[in-house]
Amino acid sequence: MRAVEVSRQEYRRLSEEHDPTLFQETGGLRIVSTEEGEHRLGPQRERLGSQKVDARLLTPREAGALLPKARLDGVRAALYTPHDAVVAPTDLTLLYGRLARENGATVESDLGDPRATWNGGRWTLHVGELEASSERLVVACGAWTKGVLQGLGHPLPLAPYLTRACLVKAGHPKVFPWVHDSELDVYLRPFPGGDVLAGDGTELKEVDPDHLDPSSDLPFLENVAGFMERRFPAWASSSVGASWHGICTSTPDRRPMVGPVPEAPGLFVLAGFNGFGVMRAGAVARWMADALARGRWGDLREVDPGRFPRPYAPFEPRPGFTLEP
Ligand SMILES: Cc1cc2nc3c(=O)[nH]c(=O)nc-3n(C[C@H](O)[C@H](O)[C@H](O)COP(=O)(O)OP(=O)(O)OC[C@H]3O[C@@H](n4cnc5c(N)ncnc54)[C@H](O)[C@@H]3O)c2cc1C
């Protein structure tokens, strides 16, 4: 939760300084339509409150007032977090790259897969014409981290899995809270330019990111269409501007892996965000950079990559936060 908050503040600052569309404080609404769902909201509010996150239980009428286009029939309750925000992740990533360059870093992309070798107490990376050498190497390749570490002879228990999102041309210029419908299992958020972004379609099985054979996007889009008809009928006939799948990475205990790779001198990993990496990346990357500079891992020890007993057993990917039951 601290990583989320520190990242939130950093993204807001970057947005204020560089581009107002990078970060929007929209608030967030989790809506539930079953008794069991309603029972979950109280403990969730307490957990968030214990971390000093402003979280309020709302009646369906109060929730409806925040989502004027929504039809909330059957909804029993909602949990409102007024300071939640949404970001434009691609633009944010490009901004980090630009700022890194301006501060003296060398940033290269689209060079193909680098080859890494450990020799004489140093890592050397070869890619195309380039060669770089360092005492330390950080593998932060998202879904490809598992394969890269395996290739280096230092596997870790990671499971890449597939998830989906789409942009709906809603033509809705106003900001509204992101909303997650627990029972229909779809989330929706405003997107700059009047679109709305809808997501889920997560497939809870491990995939190989180099040999993807994803099932069609159609069931996902049908599910989103059903959700729109049920909850946002004003947008039900809007066209889909884009739809895509991407790969996230799960760990056995749903906590990231950030730190030294066990028994691998000079090798570090930053991966395994279980589908929630954007909201923690700013803080975690900074903490890791500080730890590498000072050699003190502090609170990051909680996500030490060496915490898993060997041999590593296969496991089912499970997105989410360990804050949830
Ligand atoms: C549809 C969808 C919706 C999502 N929604 C949210 C959300 O609402 N909130 C949230 O917090 N998170 C969300 N996520 C998850 C989030 O995108 C990830 O957790 C996050 O991007 C992980 O960051 P990362 O830097 O570890 O990996 P990535 O962002 O995957 O970056 C890894 C990079 O490494 C590069 N790479 C791969 N192999 C190599 C190699 N051999 N050498 C060099 N580079 C390599 C890749 O090209 C890539 O650019 C979503 C993901 C998807 C797909």
The ligand as an ORCA input file, in Angstrom:
! r2SCAN-3c Opt
* xyz 0 1
  C      -4.699     -5.376    -20.233
  C      -3.886     -5.052    -19.009
  C      -4.420     -4.232    -18.022
  C      -3.667     -3.900    -16.891
  N      -4.211     -3.064    -15.948
  C      -3.460     -2.684    -14.889
  C      -3.989     -1.782    -13.922
  O      -5.148     -1.334    -14.033
  N      -3.198     -1.410    -12.882
  C      -1.931     -1.896    -12.736
  O      -1.247     -1.502    -11.780
  N      -1.410     -2.769    -13.615
  C      -2.151     -3.188    -14.681
  N      -1.653     -4.091    -15.578
  C      -0.380     -4.767    -15.243
  C       0.828     -3.969    -15.590
  O       0.820     -3.624    -16.964
  C       2.082     -4.813    -15.275
  O       2.018     -5.246    -13.922
  C       3.339     -4.003    -15.474
  O       3.424     -3.530    -16.799
  C       4.570     -4.845    -15.141
  O       5.687     -4.016    -15.321
  P       7.099     -4.624    -15.661
  O       8.010     -3.473    -15.864
  O       7.441     -5.673    -14.646
  O       6.897     -5.416    -17.062
  P       6.474     -4.858    -18.483
  O       5.667     -3.620    -18.377
  O       5.908     -6.036    -19.219
  O       7.863     -4.429    -19.131
  C       8.853     -5.392    -19.450
  C       9.646     -4.879    -20.644
  O      10.771     -5.738    -20.872
  C      10.928     -5.901    -22.269
  N      11.671     -7.147    -22.525
  C      11.204     -8.410    -22.660
  N      12.211     -9.266    -22.861
  C      13.363     -8.542    -22.845
  C      14.733     -8.868    -22.970
  N      15.156    -10.125    -23.154
  N      15.631     -7.872    -22.875
  C      15.230     -6.584    -22.669
  N      13.941     -6.227    -22.535
  C      13.020     -7.182    -22.626
  C       9.507     -5.938    -22.797
  O       9.478     -5.630    -24.168
  C       8.847     -4.857    -21.937
  O       8.986     -3.602    -22.533
  C      -2.362     -4.436    -16.724
  C      -1.818     -5.264    -17.712
  C      -2.565     -5.569    -18.847
  C      -1.948     -6.461    -19.905
*
